[in-house]
Amino acid sequence: MLSVLNIGKAYANRVLFSNLSFKIDARDRIALIGANGSGKTTLLDILAGEASPDSGQIFKQRNVTIGYLKQDIRPSSEKQLLQEVLSATAAINTRAHRITVIQEALSEKNGEDDHEKLLRELGVLQSAHEAAGGYDVEHEAKAILSGLGFKQEDFHRPLSDFSGGWLMRAALSRLLLVRPDMLLLDEPTNHLDIEACVWFEKYLAAYRGTVIVTSHDREFLNRVVRKVLSIEPGEVIQHRGNYDEYLIAREQELETKQSAAIRQEKEIQREMLFVDRFRFKATKARQVQSRLKHIEKIQRIALPRATKKIHFSFPEPPRSGKEAISLKHVDKSYDTHVVYRDLNLVLERDLTAPVRRLCSRYWPGYCPSNMANV
C-alpha cells in the first residue's frame, strides 16, 4: 500500500530521524511511539503529504486514499454538525446527483443509442454508490456521531458551538464516514470518554483500512495495534506485536546490549593495559600499534534510550476531625443540564451511609457496594 525508503527529517541541527524505511500493508494496525519532540507528528505530516522529507522517498499505490486526524482542530465552518460531517462525502453526493440526473433523462425516453449508454453508466454508478455506502450515508453519519458521544439534539447545532474536544470528535466522524484506505490518527483518544473510546476501539477492530496511531493511552494501543514503530535517538525500532509486547522485547534487547557493552569495555581495557605497559618499549612497538588500531576499529555499542523512572510516596495524613466534609446549598450545572441543586451534606469520619445515600440519590447505579470508610 505504501513504502517508505530511507527518509530523513531535520530542523536546523536537530535530526528527528534518518534512513527510516518501513512498509505499510493493507489492514495494518501500527502504533507510532517515541518521546515528546521525537518527530511522530512530523512523520504523520509526511505520510499525509502535508510535509516533505529532507531525503529518501515515499512510494504510494495508485488511488490509495489517506485520512489524517490532527491534534489541533479549529472550527472551519458555520455549518451544522451533521451537515459538516456529511459534506465530507462530496464524491458520494456528486455521484448521487448524477444518478438522479440519469434516471430523469431515462424517464424522458430519448433516442435508443443514448438510452443504452445512459443505462450502462447508471449501472456502473449505482454499483459504485452501493459499495461506498451512499444509500445509507446519513444513517451511518448519525450512527458514528452517536458512537462518539453526540446526542441527537447536537446534530443541528452549528459547529462553532462546540469546544475543542468535541470539534476533534466531529473531525474524527468526518474521517470515519468517508472510510479512507489509511487512517492517520494523532492522539485520537485525548478527548474521548470511556464510552466513546470503547465504541471507537470496536469500530477500528472491524475497519477494513490501515490505521497508524499515536496515543499515550497504553491500554488503547494494546487492544488496537499489531505493530509498533518507535522513533528513538539515532534509530527507529520496528516490532511486530502490541505495545506491552514491544516493551518486553525492548527490555530484553537492552539487557543483551548492556551485557555486550560490558564485554566490549572489558576487551578495550585489556588492550589499553597492554598499550600503557609497553608504550615506550621498542621491542613491543609493533604490537602496541597493532592494538591501538584494533581499538580504533571497534564500533562502540550504543545503548537504547532508557526511560526515566520517578519514585515518590505520599506521607500518612493526620487523622481528621469528626466532621470530614460539609456542603451547604451547593448547586452545579452544565449549561441547562442541572447536576444537582441546593445540596446540603455533612460527611463524618467512619460513616459510609451518607455517601451511599448521596450516590443513590444523585448518581444511581454508580455507587460501589463496598465503599471504604470516609
C-alpha positions as CSV (number, residue, x, y, z in Angstrom):
1,M,0.0,0.0,0.0
2,L,2.8,2.5,1.0
3,S,6.5,2.1,1.2
4,V,9.0,4.5,3.0
5,L,12.6,4.3,1.8
6,N,15.5,5.9,3.7
7,I,13.6,9.1,4.6
8,G,15.2,11.7,6.9
9,K,14.0,14.9,8.5
10,A,15.8,17.6,10.5
11,Y,15.2,21.1,11.7
12,A,18.4,23.2,11.8
13,N,20.9,21.0,13.5
14,R,18.3,18.8,15.2
15,V,17.8,15.5,13.4
16,L,14.4,13.9,14.1
17,F,15.1,10.7,12.1
18,S,17.2,9.5,9.3
19,N,17.4,6.5,7.0
20,L,13.9,5.4,8.0
21,S,12.5,2.6,6.0
22,F,9.3,0.6,6.5
23,K,6.3,-0.8,4.6
24,I,2.6,-0.3,5.3
25,D,0.3,-3.1,4.2
26,A,-3.5,-3.3,3.9
27,R,-5.2,-3.6,7.3
28,D,-2.1,-2.9,9.3
29,R,-2.5,-1.6,12.8
30,I,0.6,0.4,13.7
31,A,1.4,2.4,16.9
32,L,3.8,5.3,16.3
33,I,5.6,6.0,19.5
34,G,8.6,8.0,20.8
35,A,9.5,10.7,23.3
36,N,7.8,14.1,23.0
37,G,9.5,16.0,20.2
38,S,10.9,12.9,18.6
39,G,9.1,13.6,15.3
40,K,5.9,11.5,15.5
41,T,3.6,14.3,14.2
42,T,6.2,15.3,11.6
43,L,6.3,11.7,10.3
44,L,2.4,11.7,10.1
45,D,2.6,15.0,8.2
46,I,5.0,13.4,5.7
47,L,2.8,10.3,5.2
48,A,-0.2,12.5,4.7
49,G,1.6,14.5,2.1
50,E,1.5,17.8,4.1
51,A,5.3,17.9,4.6
52,S,8.3,16.6,2.6
53,P,11.2,14.6,3.9
54,D,14.7,16.1,3.5
55,S,15.9,12.8,2.0
56,G,14.5,9.5,0.8
57,Q,11.4,8.6,-1.0
58,I,7.8,7.5,-0.3
59,F,6.0,5.2,-2.8
60,K,2.2,5.0,-2.6
61,Q,-0.1,2.7,-4.6
62,R,-2.3,4.5,-7.1
63,N,-5.7,5.7,-5.8
64,V,-4.9,5.0,-2.1
65,T,-6.9,7.5,0.0
66,I,-5.5,8.8,3.3
67,G,-7.4,10.5,6.1
68,Y,-5.5,12.5,8.7
69,L,-6.8,13.5,12.2
70,K,-4.6,16.2,13.7
71,Q,-4.3,17.1,17.4
72,D,-5.3,20.8,16.9
73,I,-8.8,21.2,15.5
74,R,-10.4,24.6,14.9
75,P,-13.9,25.3,13.6
76,S,-13.6,26.0,9.9
77,S,-17.3,26.1,9.0
78,E,-20.6,27.6,10.3
79,K,-22.5,24.5,9.1
80,Q,-24.5,22.4,11.4
81,L,-22.7,19.4,12.8
82,L,-24.5,16.8,10.7
83,Q,-24.2,18.9,7.6
84,E,-20.4,19.3,8.2
85,V,-19.9,15.6,8.6
86,L,-21.9,14.7,5.5
87,S,-20.0,17.3,3.5
88,A,-17.0,15.0,3.7
89,T,-18.7,12.7,1.3
90,A,-18.6,15.1,-1.6
91,A,-17.8,12.3,-4.1
92,I,-20.8,10.3,-2.9
93,N,-23.0,13.4,-3.1
94,T,-21.8,14.1,-6.6
95,R,-22.5,10.5,-7.7
96,A,-25.9,10.6,-6.1
97,H,-26.8,13.7,-8.1
98,R,-25.5,12.2,-11.3
99,I,-27.7,9.1,-10.7
100,T,-30.7,11.3,-10.2
101,V,-30.0,13.2,-13.5
102,I,-29.6,9.9,-15.4
103,Q,-32.8,8.5,-14.0
104,E,-34.7,11.7,-15.1
105,A,-33.1,11.5,-18.5
106,L,-34.2,7.9,-18.9
107,S,-37.7,8.7,-17.9
108,E,-37.9,11.1,-20.8
109,K,-37.2,8.2,-23.2
110,N,-34.6,9.8,-25.5
111,G,-33.0,8.2,-28.6
112,E,-32.2,4.4,-28.4
113,D,-28.4,4.9,-28.6
114,D,-28.4,7.4,-25.9
115,H,-30.8,5.3,-23.8
116,E,-28.4,2.3,-23.8
117,K,-25.4,4.5,-23.0
118,L,-27.2,6.0,-20.0
119,L,-28.3,2.6,-18.8
120,R,-24.7,1.4,-18.8
121,E,-23.5,4.5,-16.9
122,L,-26.3,4.2,-14.4
123,G,-25.4,0.6,-13.7
124,V,-21.8,1.5,-13.0
125,L,-22.7,4.4,-10.8
126,Q,-25.3,2.5,-8.8
127,S,-22.8,-0.3,-8.1
128,A,-20.1,2.2,-7.0
129,H,-22.7,4.1,-4.9
130,E,-23.8,1.0,-3.1
131,A,-20.2,-0.1,-2.5
132,A,-19.4,3.3,-0.9
133,G,-22.5,3.1,1.3
134,G,-24.1,6.0,-0.5
135,Y,-27.7,4.8,0.0
136,D,-27.5,5.0,3.8
137,V,-24.7,7.6,4.3
138,E,-26.8,9.9,6.5
139,H,-27.8,6.9,8.7
140,E,-24.2,5.9,9.1
141,A,-23.2,9.5,9.9
142,K,-25.7,9.7,12.7
143,A,-24.5,6.3,14.0
144,I,-20.9,7.4,14.0
145,L,-21.8,10.7,15.8
146,S,-23.8,8.9,18.4
147,G,-21.0,6.4,18.9
148,L,-18.6,9.2,19.6
149,G,-20.9,10.7,22.2
150,F,-23.0,13.3,20.4
151,K,-26.7,13.5,21.2
152,Q,-29.4,13.8,18.5
153,E,-30.1,17.4,19.5
154,D,-26.4,18.2,18.8
155,F,-26.8,17.2,15.1
156,H,-28.3,20.5,14.1
157,R,-26.1,22.8,16.3
158,P,-23.6,24.9,14.5
159,L,-20.0,23.7,14.6
160,S,-18.9,26.9,16.3
161,D,-20.9,26.0,19.4
162,F,-18.6,23.1,20.3
163,S,-15.4,23.1,22.3
164,G,-12.1,21.8,21.1
165,G,-12.6,18.3,22.3
166,W,-16.0,18.0,20.6
167,L,-14.5,19.5,17.4
168,M,-12.0,16.7,17.4
169,R,-14.8,14.2,17.6
170,A,-16.6,15.9,14.7
171,A,-13.4,15.8,12.6
172,L,-13.0,12.1,13.5
173,S,-16.6,11.5,12.5
174,R,-15.9,13.0,9.0
175,L,-12.9,10.7,8.5
176,L,-14.7,7.6,9.6
177,L,-17.7,8.4,7.3
178,V,-15.5,8.6,4.2
179,R,-13.7,5.4,5.1
180,P,-10.2,6.2,3.6
181,D,-7.8,3.3,2.8
182,M,-5.4,4.6,5.5
183,L,-6.2,6.5,8.8
184,L,-3.5,8.6,10.4
185,L,-4.6,9.4,13.9
186,D,-2.6,11.8,16.1
187,E,-3.7,11.3,19.7
188,P,-7.4,10.4,18.9
189,T,-8.3,9.4,22.4
190,N,-7.3,12.6,24.1
191,H,-10.8,13.9,24.2
192,L,-12.8,10.7,24.2
193,D,-14.6,9.5,27.3
194,I,-14.7,5.8,28.3
195,E,-17.9,5.0,26.3
196,A,-16.7,6.8,23.2
197,C,-13.3,5.1,23.4
198,V,-14.9,1.6,23.7
199,W,-17.1,2.3,20.7
200,F,-14.0,3.6,18.8
201,E,-12.0,0.5,19.5
202,K,-14.8,-1.7,18.3
203,Y,-15.1,0.4,15.1
204,L,-11.3,0.1,14.4
205,A,-11.5,-3.7,15.0
206,A,-14.0,-4.0,12.1
207,Y,-12.4,-1.3,10.0
208,R,-11.1,-2.6,6.6
209,G,-8.4,0.0,6.1
210,T,-5.0,0.6,7.6
211,V,-4.5,2.5,10.9
212,I,-1.4,4.4,12.1
213,V,-2.0,6.0,15.5
214,T,-0.1,7.9,18.2
215,S,-1.5,7.7,21.7
216,H,-0.5,8.0,25.4
217,D,-3.3,5.5,26.2
218,R,-1.4,2.3,26.8
219,E,-4.5,0.1,27.1
220,F,-5.9,1.5,23.8
221,L,-2.7,0.7,22.0
222,N,-2.6,-2.8,23.4
223,R,-6.2,-3.5,22.2
224,V,-5.8,-1.9,18.8
225,V,-2.3,-2.2,17.3
226,R,-0.4,-5.2,16.0
227,K,2.9,-3.4,15.1
228,V,5.0,-0.8,16.8
229,L,7.2,1.8,15.1
230,S,9.4,3.5,17.8
231,I,11.4,6.7,17.0
232,E,14.5,6.5,19.2
233,P,17.6,8.8,19.3
234,G,19.7,7.7,16.3
235,E,17.5,4.8,15.3
236,V,13.9,3.7,14.5
237,I,12.8,0.4,16.0
238,Q,10.2,-1.8,14.4
239,H,8.4,-4.5,16.3
240,R,5.6,-6.9,15.5
241,G,3.1,-7.1,18.4
242,N,1.2,-4.7,20.7
243,Y,2.6,-2.1,23.0
244,D,3.3,-4.3,26.0
245,E,5.0,-6.9,23.9
246,Y,7.2,-4.2,22.4
247,L,8.2,-3.1,26.0
248,I,9.1,-6.6,26.9
249,A,11.2,-7.1,23.7
250,R,12.9,-3.7,24.2
251,E,13.8,-4.6,27.8
252,Q,15.3,-7.9,26.7
253,E,17.2,-6.1,23.9
254,L,18.5,-3.5,26.4
255,E,19.8,-6.3,28.7
256,T,21.5,-8.0,25.8
257,K,23.1,-4.8,24.6
258,Q,24.2,-3.9,28.2
259,S,25.9,-7.3,28.6
260,A,27.6,-6.9,25.2
261,A,28.7,-3.3,26.1
262,I,30.3,-4.6,29.3
263,R,32.2,-7.3,27.5
264,Q,33.3,-4.8,24.9
265,E,34.5,-2.3,27.5
266,K,36.5,-5.1,29.3
267,E,38.1,-6.0,26.0
268,I,39.1,-2.4,25.4
269,Q,40.5,-2.1,28.9
270,R,42.7,-5.2,28.4
271,E,44.1,-3.8,25.2
272,M,44.8,-0.5,26.8
273,L,46.6,-2.1,29.7
274,F,48.9,-3.7,27.2
275,V,49.4,-0.4,25.4
276,D,50.1,1.5,28.6
277,R,52.5,-1.1,29.8
278,F,54.6,-1.4,26.7
279,R,54.1,2.0,25.1
280,F,57.7,3.1,25.4
281,K,59.3,-0.4,24.9
282,A,60.9,-0.6,21.4
283,T,60.6,-4.3,21.1
284,K,56.8,-4.1,21.6
285,A,56.2,-1.1,19.4
286,R,54.7,-3.1,16.6
287,Q,52.3,-4.9,18.9
288,V,51.3,-1.6,20.6
289,Q,50.5,0.0,17.2
290,S,48.5,-3.1,16.2
291,R,46.4,-3.0,19.3
292,L,45.8,0.7,19.1
293,K,44.5,0.2,15.5
294,H,42.3,-2.6,16.7
295,I,40.8,-0.3,19.4
296,E,40.1,2.4,16.8
297,K,38.2,-0.1,14.6
298,I,35.9,-1.2,17.4
299,Q,32.4,0.1,16.9
300,R,31.1,1.1,20.3
301,I,27.8,-0.4,21.2
302,A,25.1,2.3,21.6
303,L,22.6,1.6,24.3
304,P,18.9,2.4,23.7
305,R,17.3,5.3,25.4
306,A,16.4,4.4,29.0
307,T,13.1,5.7,30.3
308,K,13.5,7.7,33.4
309,K,11.5,6.4,36.4
310,I,10.2,8.6,39.1
311,H,9.7,7.2,42.6
312,F,7.6,9.0,45.1
313,S,5.5,8.3,48.2
314,F,2.7,10.1,50.0
315,P,3.1,10.7,53.7
316,E,0.4,9.3,56.0
317,P,-2.1,12.2,56.6
318,P,-3.1,13.2,60.1
319,R,-6.4,11.9,61.4
320,S,-9.3,14.3,60.6
321,G,-11.9,15.6,63.0
322,K,-15.3,14.0,63.3
323,E,-16.7,16.2,60.5
324,A,-14.8,15.5,57.3
325,I,-16.8,17.4,54.7
326,S,-19.6,19.9,54.9
327,L,-21.6,21.1,51.9
328,K,-24.3,23.9,52.2
329,H,-26.7,24.9,49.5
330,V,-24.4,23.7,46.6
331,D,-25.6,24.0,43.0
332,K,-23.9,22.5,39.9
333,S,-25.0,22.5,36.3
334,Y,-23.6,22.5,32.8
335,D,-25.4,25.0,30.6
336,T,-29.1,23.9,31.0
337,H,-28.2,20.5,32.4
338,V,-28.6,20.6,36.2
339,V,-26.5,18.0,38.0
340,Y,-27.8,18.9,41.5
341,R,-29.4,21.9,43.2
342,D,-29.4,23.1,46.8
343,L,-27.3,20.2,48.1
344,N,-26.7,20.1,51.8
345,L,-24.5,17.4,53.2
346,V,-22.3,16.6,56.1
347,L,-19.9,13.6,56.0
348,E,-18.5,12.4,59.2
349,R,-15.4,10.2,59.7
350,D,-16.2,6.4,59.6
351,L,-19.7,6.9,58.3
352,T,-20.4,5.5,54.9
353,A,-24.1,5.5,55.0
354,P,-24.4,9.2,54.0
355,V,-22.2,8.6,51.0
356,R,-24.3,5.7,49.9
357,R,-27.5,7.8,50.2
358,L,-25.8,10.6,48.3
359,C,-24.8,8.2,45.4
360,S,-28.2,6.6,45.2
361,R,-29.9,10.0,45.1
362,Y,-27.7,11.8,42.6
363,W,-25.8,9.1,40.8
364,P,-27.9,6.0,40.7
365,G,-26.0,2.9,39.7
366,Y,-22.5,4.4,40.2
367,C,-22.2,3.8,44.0
368,P,-20.0,0.8,45.0
369,S,-21.4,-1.6,47.4
370,N,-18.2,-1.9,49.4
371,M,-17.3,1.7,49.9
372,A,-14.3,2.4,52.1
373,N,-14.8,4.5,55.2
374,V,-14.7,8.2,54.7
